[in-house]
């Protein structure tokens, strides 16, 4: 399993407000609310961090892509595919 830079391994109790129908359906289906909530929050946090990183580094990414467009990949001659 890959290292998860977001996870701390510790747990903290929090209060969430969730629609009662959703909670009832999840419990009836045997879904662990904590696990599903944590997984969804992990995905949302990673996505938000990636978007922020891309925006903070947008100028560098554009400059790098422009350089590659102009000069090609530096090690292109060694590619086997």
One Martini backbone bead per residue (centre of mass of N, CA, C, O) as a GRO file, in nm:
protein
   81
    1UNK     BB    1   0.097   0.036   0.022
    2UNK     BB    2   0.071   0.355  -0.005
    3UNK     BB    3   0.153   0.650   0.097
    4UNK     BB    4  -0.038   0.876   0.303
    5UNK     BB    5  -0.006   1.222   0.345
    6UNK     BB    6  -0.282   1.269   0.507
    7UNK     BB    7  -0.246   1.055   0.700
    8UNK     BB    8  -0.194   0.988   1.065
    9UNK     BB    9  -0.353   0.740   1.235
   10UNK     BB   10  -0.551   0.914   1.370
   11UNK     BB   11  -0.831   0.998   1.579
   12UNK     BB   12  -1.141   1.201   1.543
   13UNK     BB   13  -1.405   1.339   1.677
   14UNK     BB   14  -1.709   1.425   1.500
   15UNK     BB   15  -1.957   1.641   1.373
   16UNK     BB   16  -2.239   1.551   1.167
   17UNK     BB   17  -2.463   1.650   0.907
   18UNK     BB   18  -2.710   1.410   0.810
   19UNK     BB   19  -2.934   1.277   0.644
   20UNK     BB   20  -3.157   1.053   0.769
   21UNK     BB   21  -3.201   0.880   0.514
   22UNK     BB   22  -2.906   0.817   0.463
   23UNK     BB   23  -2.843   0.684   0.731
   24UNK     BB   24  -3.055   0.459   0.718
   25UNK     BB   25  -2.959   0.330   0.452
   26UNK     BB   26  -2.669   0.271   0.542
   27UNK     BB   27  -2.738   0.092   0.785
   28UNK     BB   28  -2.909  -0.115   0.630
   29UNK     BB   29  -2.646  -0.180   0.440
   30UNK     BB   30  -2.382  -0.181   0.636
   31UNK     BB   31  -2.251   0.098   0.656
   32UNK     BB   32  -1.962   0.271   0.733
   33UNK     BB   33  -1.960   0.597   0.801
   34UNK     BB   34  -1.664   0.659   0.871
   35UNK     BB   35  -1.523   0.527   0.628
   36UNK     BB   36  -1.675   0.677   0.402
   37UNK     BB   37  -1.616   0.963   0.494
   38UNK     BB   38  -1.308   0.944   0.490
   39UNK     BB   39  -1.277   0.868   0.193
   40UNK     BB   40  -1.421   1.119   0.075
   41UNK     BB   41  -1.235   1.330   0.211
   42UNK     BB   42  -0.973   1.234   0.086
   43UNK     BB   43  -1.048   1.286  -0.207
   44UNK     BB   44  -1.121   1.588  -0.177
   45UNK     BB   45  -0.847   1.682  -0.064
   46UNK     BB   46  -0.665   1.589  -0.294
   47UNK     BB   47  -0.804   1.747  -0.516
   48UNK     BB   48  -0.761   2.030  -0.391
   49UNK     BB   49  -0.449   2.012  -0.374
   50UNK     BB   50  -0.401   1.971  -0.679
   51UNK     BB   51  -0.531   2.231  -0.776
   52UNK     BB   52  -0.350   2.421  -0.615
   53UNK     BB   53  -0.079   2.327  -0.731
   54UNK     BB   54  -0.139   2.390  -1.030
   55UNK     BB   55  -0.185   2.694  -0.981
   56UNK     BB   56   0.094   2.761  -0.841
   57UNK     BB   57   0.246   2.605  -1.114
   58UNK     BB   58   0.153   2.712  -1.394
   59UNK     BB   59   0.395   2.868  -1.510
   60UNK     BB   60   0.595   2.633  -1.511
   61UNK     BB   61   0.432   2.438  -1.685
   62UNK     BB   62   0.414   2.621  -1.934
   63UNK     BB   63   0.721   2.656  -1.974
   64UNK     BB   64   0.789   2.357  -2.004
   65UNK     BB   65   0.601   2.297  -2.244
   66UNK     BB   66   0.731   2.504  -2.435
   67UNK     BB   67   1.013   2.381  -2.439
   68UNK     BB   68   0.927   2.103  -2.550
   69UNK     BB   69   0.798   2.210  -2.810
   70UNK     BB   70   1.072   2.338  -2.913
   71UNK     BB   71   1.295   2.085  -2.824
   72UNK     BB   72   1.193   1.854  -2.686
   73UNK     BB   73   1.293   1.575  -2.554
   74UNK     BB   74   1.594   1.517  -2.405
   75UNK     BB   75   1.564   1.169  -2.432
   76UNK     BB   76   1.440   1.070  -2.708
   77UNK     BB   77   1.675   0.885  -2.835
   78UNK     BB   78   1.617   0.652  -2.593
   79UNK     BB   79   1.363   0.555  -2.693
   80UNK     BB   80   1.165   0.235  -2.737
   81UNK     BB   81   0.857   0.369  -2.839
   0.00000   0.00000   0.00000
